[in-house]
Amino acid sequence: MSHNAWNPVGEPSRGIAGLAERSEALREAAALPDAEPRELLDAAFAELDGAIELLSVWGSGDDTDTGAGDPGAEDRASESLTAERRLLRAVFQRAPVPLFVLAPDGTVRRANSAAGDLIGSAPGYATGRPLVAFVDLASRAALQSQIAAVARTGNTRRLKCKVLGPSGSIGHDLSVSRIELPDGQQLLVVAVGGAFMAAPKRKLDSHERSDPLHRMTRRMDTVSAVTRLLLDNSTFSEAVTLQRCARLLAGHIAGWVIVDVERAEQLRRQFVIGPPGEAAEEMARQVRGIDPQPGTAPWQVHLARKPRLISNADDAKLLGTAADGTSLLMMLGVSSLLIVPIFDGATSYGTLTLARRAQDGRFEIADLALIEEIGEHLGVAMRVDRMFRHRASVAEALQASLLPARLPDIPGLDLSATYLPAGQGLDVSGDFYDVFPVPSLSGAPGWGITIGDVCGKGQEAAAMTAAARHAIRVLAAYGPDPGDVLARANEIILAGDYEDRFVTAKLAYLQWQGRDLAVTLASAGHPGPALVRSDGRVEMLGGGGLPLGLFSSAEQPEAEPALQTLRLHAGDLLFFFSDGVTDARSADKAFFEERLADELAGLAGRSASETARAIQGVLVGFSSDELRDDLTILVARVTGPPE
């Protein structure tokens, strides 16, 4: 085809200039209030067909007379060709319709300004990406097939599909044509026509989308909400923290939120939160059962510890696939992803993936900064949660080492003990108790019961607790006098250099004398015990003596333990306790010590375990589950003389 066949005026530069003028006129006409979109679209397609034909004629070389025989004609022709190329590029960029130039495989080679406005990014953002990445999931397969058909046949094709813009997906008419360059290279040109379907309303209204200040305020509110959520994590539960945060983000930022956590050097899917509804819940259960595999986007983010923003997901396998090969991206119906590491600055605990459907718009750089900060908050929270869990397990193990694993079976006695830490049990208590055999002056078998409390908590208190308990037990194995045993234990503790700490302790020696159980009590500043007779009478026995670890008997004669003797009969009960029982307070500031005797009187005749459980239950209710100190109870009930 000659140039004159296409342009009666006769000069290609004038043809390009005319195209530029008409394109500008169409742009101005489209801005008029009473513009007819369909007519303008038809005119734009006509101009596009002319531009494609002009490109073909211009590239073939039939349109320019180089002026053979004129020495300067070649230079003038080159300058004219360069100018025409510049003009043609300007026309392409200023065309009133969005235009994409594609490679035959559908990869964007160039996009004009209108195309950039359509997708909500600079035209260069589309370069190198497949065009199908900028349409919704349902339209991708059809568009790719049409592109392949045009590349194969050269026939122009038109189709309707939804293009992903900054505010969601909007239906457009697309026209795909093929052009051939002089060197034989083939390119495709895609023109996007007027919208046939408006973008669906997002959760965020138009004011919020258009007002930067409003969006910034919303993001700050989200950070504040997450911060309050993390600070309110009184349970120190990693699972609770992650689930609450995922639900919060699913309601504010994304349609789907996925949390993956590293377990044994593998990423494990922890939570999947989606839109409300039974269908979404069933889909969430399916996705939750599929752990991310190496090579998927969450794996890459976790290993690199770098966030990843995928405004338009072009790889359907970014999130992996189900067992039947179905893409999780297609299953969830999402097109925009934001994945950040859950990272505390030193350790990556997993990833946080946010996904949006086409109608919800796509993620932006500002969203990346927000979610990256939340990922850091979560990383610090997980580190703290794990630290507290570790401390709790260490405290539990250490506390268990300070208490007997089980109480011995003693003929004629029913024994029971209970221990309840105050607070979260993150610090080792100073309470201890023990039951062990002891010698007696008469040579008959005897048993010792000790209970005590070390001032303070923590590792130092635990060390002193272990020293006091084991010193009393070892000394009692060779000493028939409980008062002497506590006095010697006092000297050992004083030599241990435990700074300003001290120990209150009670040591009881029990020995059968006929049908009576003789008891000798030695006290070093510890309260009780309570003596409950079988008929319900209750006597609160005094303490006496000074705590161990304060003074030696040489320095202070009052440091000698106080002694007391009594006899028990069948049905009588000794109720040993720590000061966590007597110091417990109610909401109206009353002390449980005032109720203890009455509660014990009502339990007369009960077994040791029933008595211990009942007092613990009443005390916890009395203090509204807020114990001021650790609670330790040991009950010894006389069942009768052994055979």
Secondary structure, 3 states (H helix, E strand, C coil): CCHHHHCCCCCHHHHHHHHHHHHHHHHHHHCCCCCCHHHHHHHHHHHHHHHHHHHHHHHHCCCCCCCCCCCCHHHHHHHHHHHHHHHHHHHHHHCCCCEEEECCCCEEEEECHHHHHHHCCCHHHHCCCEHHHHECHHHHHHHHHHHHHHHHHCCCEEEEEEEEECCEEEEEEEEEEEEECCCCCEEEEEEEEEEEECCCCCCCCHHHHHCHHHHHHHHHHHHHHHHHHHHCCCCCCHHHHHHHHHHHHHHHCCCEEEEEEEECCEEEEEEEECCCCHHHHHHHHHHHCCCCCCCCHHHHHHHHCCCEEECCCCCCCCCCECCCCCEHHHHHCEEEEEEEEEECCCCEEEEEEEEEEHHHCCCCHHHHHHHHHHHHHHHHHHHHHHHHHHHHHHHHHHHHHHCCCCCCCCCCEEEEEEEECCCCCCCCCCEEEEEEEECCCCCCCEEEEEEEEECCCCHHHHHHHHHHHHHHHHHHCCCCCHHHHHHHHHHHHHHCCCCCCCEEEEEEEEEEECCEEEEEEEEEECCCCEEECCCCCEEECCCCCCCECCCCCCCCHHHCCEEEEEEECCCCEEEEECHHHHCCECCCCCECHHHHHHHHHHCCCCCHHHHHHHHHHHHHHHCCCCCCCCEEEEEEEECCCCC
